[in-house]
Amino acid sequence: AGAKGIIHAGTGNGSIGKAEYPAVEAAQKKGVVIVRTSRVGNGIIARNGEANDDKYNFVAGDNLNPQKARILLMLALTKTNDPKLIQDMFWTY
């Protein structure tokens, strides 16, 4: 539908279920940036912790909840759609 980014609000460490991977990969092939976040009360989303972020080009949401990650992703996408640069922004801000 023209989305440039998706915030995945998973459990625990931002887990993405096996059944979700085909849809996530299809979105990425269209240039959509995927950010893993979590709805749990506290903790961080560790890079390459629950998912192989390097393999799938996911962005780990670090300590941001899905709502805050959405705002940062919207701002980041005004500058770049490169997941590596966006990951740096998530670690910085």
N, C-alpha and C positions, 0 to 999 in steps of 0.2 A: 504493500500500500504506500510505498515511498518513504518508509521509516529509514533514518540514517543510523539509529542506534536502538538497542534493546537492553533494558535493565532486567536481569533475571533475579528474582527474589526467591532464593532457595532456602533450604533449611541448613542448620549447622554452619559449615564452612562454604556456603553458597553452592551446595550440591546441585548438579544437573543430572536428572534421571536419564538412564540409558535410552528410554523411549523418546526423550526430547532431543537427543543429539542429531538425528536426521533433519529436523526442522531448524535447529541452530546452524548446522553446516550449510543448509540451503540459503539461509538468510545471509550468512557470511559470504557466500559466493556472489551474492548481489551487492556486496560492499557494506553490509550492516555491521556495526561494531557491537559486540556482546560484552556486557559488564556483569560479572557475577557478584551478587550481594546476598545478604541474609536478613531474614525477619526476626532472628532471635534477639534477645535483650541486649547482649553485649558481645564483644570479641571482634577479631579481625577476620577478613577473608585473606588467607595466606596464598600467595602466588604459588602455583603448582602444588597446592596442598590437596584439595579434594578433586581437582581436575587438572589435566595436563594443559595448563594455560599456554605454554610455549607451543605445543603441537597445534592447538586449536585457535591460537591468536585471541584468547579471551583476555579481558582486562579484569584484574582482581580489584574489587571495590574497596579494599583495605578496611578502614574503620567506619565507612559511611553506610548508613542505612539506605534502602532503596530510594526513598524520597530525595535524600541529599545527593545520592549518586546520580539521579536523573538530572538534577540541576547542573552538577559539574559536567556531566556528559553533554548536555545541551550547549554549555559554554565551550567545551573542548571542541565540539564538532564545528564551531564557527571558525576554528583555526586549522584543524586537520582531521582526517579520518584514519590516520595511521595508529593502529592499536598500541604500538610501542611508545609513541609519543603521548598518547592518551594515558597509558599506564604511568608514565612519569608524572603527569599532572595529578593522577589519583594519589601517588605517593607524596607529592609536594603539598597538595591542598587538602 
